[in-house]
């Protein structure tokens, strides 16, 4: 501890400091001779090094005083900024959340989702001070929001507000981080899985084909026939497409897909024919290229597959449901071993077991007595 300022020397955490005569709050380290500024403010010890060595002359003290002046001003500015941060209302923090997302170059869909969440959160929390956002206040918001918006899926809204509160807590703008959770999480998850797991009927795929442009049609049939994700389509380059009359295939090298798959994927006659027609007028390396720059791949949102779903009258699902439809059919085909489906369609074991491989009574019976060694009774 630092005692009276007139004291000739002090010891702080084992450091021996000697007071400089005629200069309040100035000390120097007995070993290094570095000048320190030490002052007691509201029961708090303010101490920092000037980096200047004390040689007994006036010049070193002038240099040290300049540094002290700068550091005291910085400390004061920090206190002001902290005080200002504490009085900023939640509406400003929600604006900051969107600004950070824009600077991070979030995808358009992600940014739109965050804007929708902020719009709903702002209606309730805009005038709240940060320390008024408590566990109880969140529950009050959820109750009010669900009364006004029955059936609204709160997954993204909850996730985004949790992110806002985490940022505020990590940056010292709130002392206690509130518990932000979705009380309907399980109900929404069941609903989401049911919606996601409904495959397309063959007739629905043909309805969509009838309203597609060329880009959409190729993405449709690659999604259904080859279980391609939309990213698989737009990243596809012609050097990986092999269109021989017998056994056409697409090659994967492991760095252009989320699973790291390396190998060949056989092409259906339908997809191969569409690719042959497309290659005749293709000006660049990408199967799906930007109109403005053929040397670059098309953006996934430019395919606008949601328009196909809407125009066709199918009115549910997305491009990913085409992959789900293909996997449902393949895993249910007794002529296609599950292991080969996983390999060819690039499906992890965890996903296959959770969503597609469902052994029944007949399958269990096959395993009951499959061992070669039989014990005689």
MARVEXLO-69921 format. One record per residue (C-alpha): x, y, z; residue in three letters. Coordinates in steps of 0.001 Angstrom, whole numbers, plus 500000, padded with zeros to 6 digits. Layout:
XYZALA/...
***
This chain:
500000500000500000UNK/500977503634499461UNK/500842505675502646UNK/501319509524502957UNK/502750511316499941UNK/505461512865502074UNK/506889509455502820UNK/510371509098501350UNK/509959505530500116UNK/507262502913499630UNK/507118499239498776UNK/504395498005496407UNK/504225494278495680UNK/507912493911496514UNK/508996496878494379UNK/511055499453496307UNK/510208503001495208UNK/511865506245496408UNK/510019509547496413UNK/511450512356494287UNK/511875515511496350UNK/509621518434495504UNK/507422516402493101UNK/504111515118494434UNK/503259511554493371UNK/506595511007491562UNK/508821508076492597UNK/511661506154491058UNK/512526502478491224UNK/515555501888493420UNK/516964499289491022UNK/516023500411487498UNK/515814504179488268UNK/512584504295486163UNK/510250507129487225UNK/506757506078488361UNK/503620508108489006UNK/501681506896492051UNK/498491508410493380UNK/495627507275495601UNK/492205508144494113UNK/489012507089495917UNK/490695504190497716UNK/492236503019494450UNK/495981503101493739UNK/496759504614490343UNK/500281503613489309UNK/502067503631485980UNK/505590503787484632UNK/506807506731482579UNK/509629504725481045UNK/512035507613481814UNK/515107507015483989UNK/515718509343486929UNK/519192510943486865UNK/518607513680489434UNK/518258516419486801UNK/515284518537485734UNK/515223517295482136UNK/514150513754482995UNK/511337515093485198UNK/510050517330482397UNK/509945514322480031UNK/508245512210482694UNK/505622514889483376UNK/504664514980479690UNK/504115511229479684UNK/502127511445482936UNK/499912514109481377UNK/499167511893478353UNK/498489508773480428UNK/496198510602482840UNK/494218511962479912UNK/493952508480478382UNK/492711507072481684UNK/490143509850481957UNK/488951509201478383UNK/488576505502479177UNK/486404506314482174UNK/484248508645480064UNK/483830506030477323UNK/482936503384479873UNK/480368505685481463UNK/478907506486478027UNK/478712502788477153UNK/476771502100480322UNK/474088504668479517UNK/473602503659475858UNK/470194502104475330UNK/469557498677473812UNK/468347500194470536UNK/471898501445469909UNK/473408498074470810UNK/471041496363468350UNK/472172498824465653UNK/475802497976466480UNK/474986494270466068UNK/473835494871462484UNK/476816497103461712UNK/479221494358462883UNK/477380491836460696UNK/477638494075457633UNK/481354494650458216UNK/481849490880458572UNK/480327490452455070UNK/477574488123456228UNK/475679486395453434UNK/472571488292452250UNK/470250485649453705UNK/471986485761457081UNK/471932489554457143UNK/468231489628456265UNK/467504487163459068UNK/469385489369461555UNK/467510492454460396UNK/464195490704460962UNK/465283489663464449UNK/466416493197465309UNK/463098494606464069UNK/461164492414466510UNK/463617492916469390UNK/463655496679468930UNK/459885496952469455UNK/460298495730473030UNK/463888496417474101UNK/464775499655472298UNK/464282501902475371UNK/465820499484477871UNK/469124500244479566UNK/471566497321479260UNK/471320496404482956UNK/467533496181482608UNK/467889493171480302UNK/467518490407482888UNK/466381486773482888UNK/462935487910484030UNK/462699490637481372UNK/463531488136478631UNK/460716485846479822UNK/458365488839479828UNK/459399489626476245UNK/458856486014475115UNK/455364485964476619UNK/454425489302475036UNK/455951488396471669UNK/454228485010471415UNK/450867486543472243UNK/451302488976469343UNK/452931486444466973UNK/451442482980467620UNK/453348480205465885UNK/456382482405465116UNK/459627480390465034UNK/461939481994467607UNK/465108480046466781UNK/466936482853464941UNK/465549485643467111UNK/466821483901470261UNK/470197483118468707UNK/470739486704467547UNK/469766488338470848UNK/472016485898472700UNK/474850487072470443UNK/474079490740471245UNK/474144490073475006UNK/477330488006474781UNK/479124490829472960UNK/477976493370475564UNK/479113491115478402UNK/482480490332476813UNK/483123494066476355UNK/482144495055479890UNK/478904496809478936UNK/476853494555481223UNK/478099492879484381UNK/475786489859484339UNK/474915488062481139UNK/471181487258481026UNK/469936483775480207UNK/468478484035476711UNK/466740480833475651UNK/463882479622473489UNK/461163477970475603UNK/459660476383472463UNK/462943474962471169UNK/461888471307471196UNK/458510471985469548UNK/460173474073466842UNK/462854471419466269UNK/460230468708465762UNK/458289470963463387UNK/461466471865461493UNK/462516468231461115UNK/459097467237459834UNK/459186470017457258UNK/462777469265456264UNK/462254465493456064UNK/459290465525453696UNK/460700464394450346UNK/459376465534446977UNK/457082463310444947UNK/458194462434441406UNK/455253464426440036UNK/456348467501442028UNK/459854467341440553UNK/458350467279437055UNK/456149470266437917UNK/459283472188438940UNK/461134471139435790UNK/458356472672433693UNK/458937476196435088UNK/462775476233435270UNK/465206478345433299UNK/468407476606432123UNK/470372477268435316UNK/467542476148437544UNK/466852473025435488UNK/470447471797435686UNK/470557472543439431UNK/467243470687439826UNK/468409467477438180UNK/471890467497439727UNK/470173467932443089UNK/467761465074442502UNK/469778462621440393UNK/473208463107441990UNK/472138464421445437UNK/474109467639444850UNK/473885470482447316UNK/473471473927445774UNK/477110474684446697UNK/478173471522444840UNK/476500472923441737UNK/477976476419441750UNK/481494475184442561UNK/481445472639439745UNK/484156473180437106UNK/484289471595433660UNK/487653469937434308UNK/485899467698436876UNK/483065466726434500UNK/483729463601432384UNK/481039463040429754UNK/482065459870427936UNK/479163457955426365UNK/479719455052428747UNK/480016455726432444UNK/479982459549432658UNK/480992460876436071UNK/481970463915438132UNK/485221463899440027UNK/485753465307443552UNK/489193466210444904UNK/488238466839448536UNK/488684470615448624UNK/485512471734446847UNK/482912470205449159UNK/482008470356452850UNK/482616466633453469UNK/486136466512452037UNK/484995463676449721UNK/487508462388447191UNK/486387460142444367UNK/483948459753441494UNK/480191460299441422UNK/478379458556438532UNK/476184460759436355UNK/472651459801435377UNK/471794459860431653UNK/469514462854432286UNK/472167464968434043UNK/474874463957431551UNK/472716465061428620UNK/471964468439430238UNK/475684468961430893UNK/476603468089427286UNK/474167470685425976UNK/475426473297428425UNK/479109472750427641UNK/478601473694423987UNK/478123477368424844UNK/480060477605428084UNK/482647480445427950UNK/484546479784431197UNK/485793477135433623UNK/482623477031435749UNK/479497475088434842UNK/477449477799436594UNK/479232481083435853UNK/478542484752436480UNK/476972486470433485UNK/479129489550434109UNK/482348487525434498UNK/482475483976433043UNK/485715483321434926UNK/483851483436438270UNK/481206481064439696UNK/477592482118440007UNK/476324483112443465UNK/474000480521444988UNK/471201483057445517UNK/471236483917441808UNK/469758480537440938UNK/466645481599442878UNK/465344478089443379UNK/462660479405445735UNK/461033480962442645UNK/460838477510441051UNK/459126476092444134UNK/456632478982444113UNK/455865479049440358UNK/455461475287440129UNK/452699475228442719UNK/454688472801444906UNK/455073475614447459UNK/457230473833450034UNK/460827472849450508UNK/464071474051448969UNK/466855472832446722UNK/468217470780449639UNK/465012468697449672UNK/466100467316446283UNK/469169465816447979UNK/467008464518450812UNK/464622462952448266UNK/467463461173446478UNK/468928459862449761UNK/465507458657450939UNK/465039456735447691UNK/468580455297447636UNK/468664454150451255UNK/465250452559450717UNK/466411450694447594UNK/467270447050448496UNK/469555446833445444UNK/471830449610446759UNK/473922448703449846UNK/473822451410452519UNK/477621451670452608UNK/477790452407448878UNK/475003454982449151UNK/476992456728451889UNK/480122456694449724UNK/478574457714446394UNK/476170460301447831UNK/478730461694450292UNK/476773461070453487UNK/478391460735456917UNK/477650457692459066UNK/476095459878461768UNK/473633461478459312UNK/472817458156457656UNK/472065456419460969UNK/470015459312462343UNK/467898460024459274UNK/467971457185456738UNK/468978453784458093UNK/466026452413460054UNK/466179448612460439UNK/462829446853460805UNK/461735443504462236UNK/462816441625459104UNK/466282443188459313UNK/466636442255462986UNK/465658438678462156UNK/468519438468459633UNK/471014439323462377UNK/469632437044465109UNK/471296433797464032UNK/473811434916461428UNK/476878433325463097UNK/478556430316461435UNK/479243428393464628UNK/476064426657465878UNK/475758424983469253UNK/473917421651469127UNK/471106421154471647UNK/
***
